[in-house]
Amino acid sequence: MDHGPWLKDALVFLAAAGLVVPLFHRARIGAVLGFLCVGIAVGPYGFGRLAEDFPWLSYLTIEDRTQVETVRRTRACCFSCS
């Protein structure tokens, strides 16, 4: 059964957040900032940009920029309508 790339992306984000957010909490930095830093780091404009040069990095990042653009457009539509 093919679950598509979204399952890998979700697992990468949750695993990274599960590691980084407790570290931010221990340093008395807000969890929201931890989630933002993880999203930036594993996203297609963070380490995902380096995945072409380092193939092993593709297992640890979200590479598909089109999925990110779809979410961004949906968010813009939802917030502009309210």
Number of C-alpha atoms within 10 A of each C-alpha: 3 5 7 8 12 12 11 15 19 12 12 20 20 15 13 20 20 14 12 17 21 15 14 16 14 9 9 9 13 13 16 12 14 21 19 12 17 22 20 14 18 23 22 20 17 17 18 23 19 16 18 11 10 11 10 11 17 17 13 21 25 28 24 16 13 10 13 15 11 11 11 12 10 12 11 11 11 10 8 8 6 5
